[in-house]
Amino acid sequence: MTEAVKKFFYLVVLALIASALGSPQSADNRMTQGSAPQTTSAKANTATTPPAVKGDASGVIFFPKDQVSQSFAKGATLYDGNPERNYRVHIFHRDKPGEVEIHAKDADIFYVLEGSATFATGGTVVGGKETAPSEVRVASMEGGVARVLSKGDVIIIPANVPHWFKEIQQPVTYFVVKVR
């Protein structure tokens, strides 16, 4: 399979994840451990049930690359959320850390295609500047949860959760699906 075909395949899969995720929900409404997930048919005549998912304290949900690869191989639903379909898809490349981002209306779904970076979510920020309606940027944040993201990882960041690429170990290329 060529790189272009792989990237197109990943784009389609992320669009499907985004349509399943729908609009952001409050932290109290998220699927938690022990919730009854719905059965979804990902391939003809093949029903699969996604595992129960529990976000961290700020509602961020992380899928390690092994779980993502298994879901793609089996045609399983990675996250079965709200069925609304208002989303945008982007491809980004980073060679250096960026600013902290806070999106008041959009959840972000990242799929890492290559590279490695320390990505922090859910910390405390002070100040910042509005760069577009409902979009704030801040130079840095304190605390939160830091994860090393690498090829094959997926992370979902709900609206209003501060997040940033804190350190870049290897230049990162990633898909982003923004869901409103």
N, C-alpha and C positions, 0 to 999 in steps of 0.2 A: 504494500500500500504506500503510495507516495505521500510526502509530507503535506501537500496541499489537500489531498483526500482525507488524511487524518485530521487536519485542522478543520475541514468542513464538517466531518463527522462529529468532532468535539463541539463545534458550534451548534449543531442540531441537537445534540444531547443536552447541552446547557440551556438551550431554548426550552426543551421539554422540562428540565428541572425548574426553570423560571416559571413556566406556566403552572406547574404543580405547586410552587411556593406561593404565588399570588402576592397580595399586599401584605406588608408587615403587620404582625399581630403584637399585642401587648405581651410583656414577659409572663404575665399570669395566664395567658391563653395559649402558650406554646405547647406543642406535644411534649409530654414528659415521660420518663421511664414508667412503664406499666400502662400507658395509654393503649387503646386498641387501634392499631393501624388498619387502614382499609386495604383490601386486596385489589391489586391493579394488574391488568394484563399488559405486559411490556412487549411480548411477542405473541403471534397468533397461537392460540391454544395453550399458552403458558402463563399461569397466574403466579405472581410472586408477592410476598408480603415484606415491606421494608421493616427493618428492626426499629424498635422504639428509639426515639432520639431525644436527648436532653441537652439543652444549651447550658453554657456556663452562667454565672451570676448576671451577666449583662445580656444574655440571650444569644450569644455567638455560638454557632454550631460548626464544628470542625469535622471533616471526613478525611482520614489518612489515605494515602494513595493506594494501599492494599485494598481497602474497602471500596474505593472508587473503581479500581480495576475489576474487582469481583462483580460489582454491580453492572459495569459495562459488559463484561463477559456473559453474565447470566441474563441480561436484559431486565434487570430489576429496577425498581424505583428507589433512588437514593434517598429522597425526602418527599413524603407525600403531604403537601400542605394545601393551602387555599387555592382553588382553581382559577382565580382571576388571571388575566394574561396581559397586563400592562408592563412591558419591560423593554429595555434597550440592551444591545450587546456591543462590547468594545474589545479591542485587543490592545494591550499596553506592553511596553518594554521599559524597564528601569535599569539604569546603570548606577544610580546613587539614591540614597534615602530621599523621601519627600516630606511634605508637611503633613500634619495631622489633618484628617478630613472628617467632617461631620455632615451627614446628609439628613435633613429634617424629614424628607418624604420618601427617600429611596433606600431600599435594602440592596446590598451588593453581594453577588455570588462570584467568587474568583475560582478559576481553574488554572493551575500553574502548568504551563507547557514546558518550560525549561528554566534552569537556574535555581538559586537558593537565596533566601532572605529571612531576616528576623522581622516578623510582623506582629505589632502590638495592637490590642483591642481593649476597649472598656475602661481606659484610665480617666484621670481627672485633668481637665484643661482650664486655663484661665485666659480670658480675653479672646482674641481671634478677630478675623475680618470676614465679612460676608463677601464672597467672590461672585456669587450669582444668587438668585432667589432660592432660599432654603438650603444654601451651601455655605459652610463656614470652613476656613482654614486657620490653623494655629501652628506656631513654630514647633512646639513639643508638648508632651503630656507626662504626667506622673502616674506611676502604678499601672494597673491593668494586667492583662495576660499576654505574655510574649510567647510566640511559637515560631519554630523554624519551618517555613514553607519551602517545599521543593517539588520537582517535577511530579505531576500526578495528584497533588493535594488539591482539595476543594475546601473553601471556607465560606460561610455565610455570615454576613454582618448585617444585623437589623438596622433600620433607620434610627438615627439619634445616638448611635454607638460610635465614639471616637475611635479612629483606626489610622495606622500609618506603617509604612515600610521604614523601620527604625535603622536597620543595617542591611546592606546588600553583600552577601558572600560571593555570589556569582551572578552576573546580569540575569534579570528575570523577565521572561515573556509570559503573559497570562491573559486569559479571556476574562472579561467582567460582564456579568448580566446584572443590570440595574432594574430592580422591580419596584414599582410604585403601587 
